[in-house]
């Protein structure tokens, strides 16, 4: 823990020295942000609970002026949610304000890369008879130098450059999430909606020559309705997607050796409250289809006595169509849990199905479809609702998992061995959820 704190203190100091005109929060009373470009808050130096009023004033003033925030060592996501509408623990959180929404980048999300291996020894006789011997090892953590997560293993100077790169970049709402006029939460009165985008990203080494780069953007919409008297929470996942080789070629891709490729993706959303009820989860099960569509629809009423320039009712209805060839989708939702598995059809029954065994020949590794080796977008959507009197801070588990395999064959036709190495990692907010303040919207 001491090493972590020292590293974060070093990062805070380096950011102070490197950023262009940063405002460093030290519990100042009179704050004028006009001459600053970014606000830096190191929560190691403040008490989140006792400083809530000062933090609220500072953060809202910064966002109103379009100033991005860098939040280090956030310990209590529920306090942050009372200020921003959503909040979560984090080593480094970047918040970029836009006209109707905020964008959150969480750096340094932890999680171990797990690994297991297996091999099947096959001997063949000239009469065609075969003998199989299968050996599989139990799962364990990858050696730390073999599969390193990127941000937390960078030196402080490189961490600063990564943060500066995010600050200098322009966030664009993913095309799949761009609404038609009249169907978006942003069409409602300002007090009735909170719209935020949370990027849950992970980049790490699968081998010494292959890096996987994965990005899921969670669109989090909280909406209050005057009639019907509900509050709706809608979360949609999209983003750059899952890329086993960071957009490049796999390290191995030949007749007898392929990998690492992605075989499975899981998207999980789960509110930790009995006050919410599920309205819809999309997609449903999708099997052997080239593409699929997700959609939801619900009505939101507006109190015209308070908002006379708006319509009395809006229908929030948005549709997304996504390519999913060669992957099957299974909707595992139950109760308030929304959960989907995206499984490569070639291997969903058994990884051994990847091997092509021919009579009196050495086995081969089957060719892989494009989405197993390139960009796979896992587009999902869940909508929950609660009475519009609910003003609690509700935690929601939001995370994804991706599985990668390296499969290869050694030996000759008479005696060969089929090998696989399986690695997987879960990234996001599981034991410590994303906190959403239902009191931040009202109708």
N, C-alpha and C positions, 0 to 999 in steps of 0.2 A: 504493500500500500504506500509506503514512504517513497519508493521509487516512482510510482505512478504520480504522486503529488508533486515530486520534484520535477518530473518531466512536464507536467501541466503548468507548473510555475514558470519553467523555462519557455514553454510555448507562449504563455501570456506575455512574458517580457519581450520575446522576439517579435510578437505581433505588435506590441507597443512601439518597438523600434523600426519596424518595417512598413507598417500600413501608412497610407497617405491620410494625414489629419484624423487620427482616431480620437474619439472621446472615451476616456477611461473612467468608468463609474467607480467612485469611491465614497458613495453616500452623500454626494453634494446636494445642497438644498435648492439653490437657484441654478437652473440648467438652461443654457442657450445653445442649441445644437446647430444653428444656421451655418456656422463656419466649419463644421466637421463633416467627414464623409462616411464614417462608420462608427457604430457604438460597440464598445467592447466591455463585457461584464464578466468578471471572473468570480463565480459563486463561491470559490474557496475563501474569498475575502469578505463575504457578507452573510447575513443570516436571512435566508429566504422568507421565513415566516415574519420576523420582526421588521424586515425591510420591504414588506409587500407594498405598502403605500408608495414609497419612493420608487420602487421598481415599476409599479403600474404607471406612475406619472412619466417616468423616463421612457419606457418602452412605447407607450401610446404616443408620446410626443415625437419619438424617432420615426415610428411608422407613418404618422401623419405627414411628416416631412419627406418621406420616401427614403429614409436612412436605413441601410441594412444593419442587422444585429449579429454579433458573434458572442455566443453564450458558452462559457467554459465551465465544466464541472457542475452541471445542473444536477442537484440531488433529489429534488422533490417536484416531479412533473405535475402534481395536482395544483401546486401554487402557481406554476407557470400557466396552466390551463385557465386559471381565473383571470389572467391578464390577456392571454392571446387566443383563448377559445379552445386550444389544444395544448398539451404539454407532456413532456416525458423526460426521463433522466437521460443524461448524455455527457460524454467527454467534451465534445465540441459540436455545437448546433449553430448553423447559419440560417438566419431568417431574412428573406428578401421580400419586401412589400411591393404589391402591385395594386391597381386601383380597386379591385373587388376581391382580392384574395392575397394570401401570404404563401410563400414557398419555403419549406423547411428541408434543409440538408443535414442529416445526422452523420457525422464522421466518427470513425473508431468504434463501430458496432462490433462487439466481441462475439465469439463463437468458435468452437474448435472444429477443424476438419477431421471427420471420422473416416476410418479406412477398414476394409476387409479384403481378403484375397481368396482365390479359389483356383484349383486346377483339377483337370480330369485327364488321367493317363489312359490312352487307348492303344491297345495292341490288336493287330489284324493278322489273320492267317490267310494263306492263299485260297482256302475254301470259302472265304468271306466271313468266317466266324470272328467275333470281336469280344474283347474283355475290357471292361471299364473299371477304373478306380478313381473315386472322387475324394478330394481333400479340400475342406474349406476352413479358413481361420476365423476366429471370433473377431468382432469389430474392436477397434482401438483407435486412439488418437494418432494422427499423423505426426511424425517427428517434426518439431517446431521449425527447423530450417528447411524442411521440404515443402511445406504448405504455409506460407506466411500471408496473413492478411495485410493489406497494404498500409493504410493510414497509421495504425498503431506501431508499425515497425519502421516507419520512415524516421529519419533524423528530423530535428525540430525545424531546420531551414527548409526541408522538403515539405513538411507539414504546412508551413506558412505559405509556400508556393501553391500548394493544393488549395488552400483556403482563398488565396488571392485569385486563383483561376476561377473558382466558383463565384466570387464577388464580381469578377469582370464579365462573366457569362450572362447571357440573356435567356431566361426561362421561357419556353414556349409550351403552352398547353398542348399535350399530345393530340394529334389530329383526331384520333378516335373519340376524344372527350369533348371536342368542340361542338357546342349545342346549336340547334336551330333557334332563331329568335322566338321568344315567348315560351321557351320550354326549360329555361335554366334557373337555378336558384338566384342568380344575380339579377334576374328581372324583378325580384320581390323588393319590398321596402327594406332598407338597410338593417333595421332592427330584427328582421325575421330570418336572416340567414347568416351563417358563417361558412366560408368556403376556404379550404386550405389544401395544399398539395405537399405531401410528405414523400421524399425520395428515400427509399430503403435500398441501399446499394452495397455490393460486396465484390471485391476484386482480390484474387489470391492465386498463388502458384499451384497448378496441378502437377507440374513436373519442373525440371530445371529449364525447360524450353517452351512450356505452354502455360499461359495465364488465362484464367476465366474471368470475365467481366460481366456482372449482372446488375440490372437496375430495374426496380419496380417502383412506379409512382403511384401512390395511394391518393386518390382524390377523396377528401373527407368533407361532406356537405351536411351541415346541421340546419334544419329548417323548422320554423314554428308556423303553425296554421291557426287562423282565427276560427274557421269553420270548414271542415271538421276540426275539433279541438284536440289536435295531436302535435307532437314534435316528431319529426322524421330524421333519422340518421341514415345517410346513404354513403357507402364506401365502394369505390370502383378502383380496380387495379389495372394498370396498363404500363407504359414506359418503354424504355429502349429494349428491354427484354433480357433473355438469357443467352449468353454468347460463350460457349466453352473454350474458344480460342481467341477471344477478344477481337473478333472480326477477321482473323487470319486463318490459315490452314491448321488443322490438327497436327500435332507432332508426328503422328504415325497414321498413314492412310494407304495401306497396300493390301494385297491379297491375303497375307497371313498376319497382318498387324494393323489394328485400327484403334485410335483413341488419342486423347480422351474425348468421348462424345457424351452428350447429355441424354439420359434415358427417362428421367422423371423430374417433374416439378410439382411442388405442393404450394398452394396459396391458402392461408388460414386467417380468418377474422372471427373474433369471439368476444362479445361484450360480457363483462363480468358483473351482470346485474339481472335480477329477475323482473325489473321494471320495464324492460324492453321486450317487445314481441316481434317476431319475424314477419315482414310483409312479403318479401320475395328474395330468392337467390338465383342468380343466372351466371353461367349457362346450366341447363340440366345436363343429363348424360349425353355425350356426343361420341358416336362411334362411326368410324370409317366414313368421315365426311371431309370434304376439302376445306370447308369454312363453317363458321357458326355465328349466330347472332345473339347478343345479350340486349335485353330491354327491360324497362320498368316504367310504371306510370302511377302517379298518385296526385290527388287534388290538394291545393293549398289555398285557403281563404285569407282575405285581407280585410281588416276593419276600415271601412271607407270613412268613418268619422274621424279617424286619425290620419288616414292616407287617402285623401279625396282624389288625388291624381292617378291612382292605380285602379286596376280592375278588381272586382270583388272576388274573383276566383282565377287561379292559374292551374294548368295541368303540367306537372313536371314529367316530361316524357322524352327520353333520349335513348337512341339505339346505336349499338356498335357491332360491326361485322369484322371478323378476324379469320385469317388463314390458320388452319390447324392440321393440314394434311399429314398423315402418318403418325399422328398422336391421337389417342382416345382420351376423353375427359370424363371423369367420374365426380358427380356432385355428392359429397358425403355429408351435406348439411343435416343437422338435427337440432331441434329446439332453437336456441338463439345462435348456435354455431354455424358459421358458413365456412365450408372447406371443400377444396377441389384438388383432385389429382390429375395431372397431365402425364400420361404414360405412353412411351414409345411403343407402338403396336408390335413392333418386331421382337421386343424383349419383355413385354408386360407379363407374360406367363412364366418365363424363366430366362435368365441371362444366357443359359446354355443354348437357347434358340438362335443366338447370333452366329453360331458356328454351323457351317455347311459341310456335312459329312457325306462323302461320295464313296461308292464301292471301290475298295482297294486303292484309295487315294488318300493323300494327306488332307486333313480338314482345312477349310478356308474360313476366313471371317467375312461374313456377308457385307455387301456394300450398304452404306448408310444413307438414309434420306436427308435432304438438305436441312430440315429443322433440327435434326440431331447434331449437326455440326456447325450450324450458324444461328441466326437470331430467331428465338422462339418467344413470342409475346403471349403471356398468360393473362388474357383479358377476362375479368370477372366482376360481378356486381352483387351487392347485398343491400337490402333496405330493411330497417327496423323502425318501429314506431312506439311511442309512449304517450301517456296523457300529457297535455300541454302544461300541467301544473308541476311536472318533474323539473327540478332545477339542480339536481345532483351533479357532481363530477363523477363520471362513469369511465372506468378503465376498459380499454378494448385491446385484446391481444391481436397484433398485426405482424405477421411474419411469413417468410417463404423458405422453402428448402429446395435444393437442387442436387441431383445425383449424377455423377460422372463415372464412366467405365473406360478402361483400357483393356482390350481383348486381343490376344495374339496366340499363335500356334508355333510350337517348336517340334523338331524331330522329322521323321520321314513317314512314308505310307505305312510301313510295317509297325512302327511304334511312334506315336506322336502325343504331345501334351497340349491340351487347350487351357489357356491361362486367362484369368481376369483379375484386375484390380479395381475395386469399387471405392469411390470417395464421395462423401456427401457433407453438406454443411447447412445449418439453419441460421438465417439472418433476420433480425428484426426485434420485435418487442413481444416476448413470451412471458417470462416470469415478472418483468416490470412492464406494464402495459402503457399504451398511449392513452392519456387522460383527456376526456372531452367534457367540457363544461356545458351542460344542458341549460344552465341559467344564463348563458351568453346570448340566447335568442329568445324573443317573446313576440306574441301577436296581440 
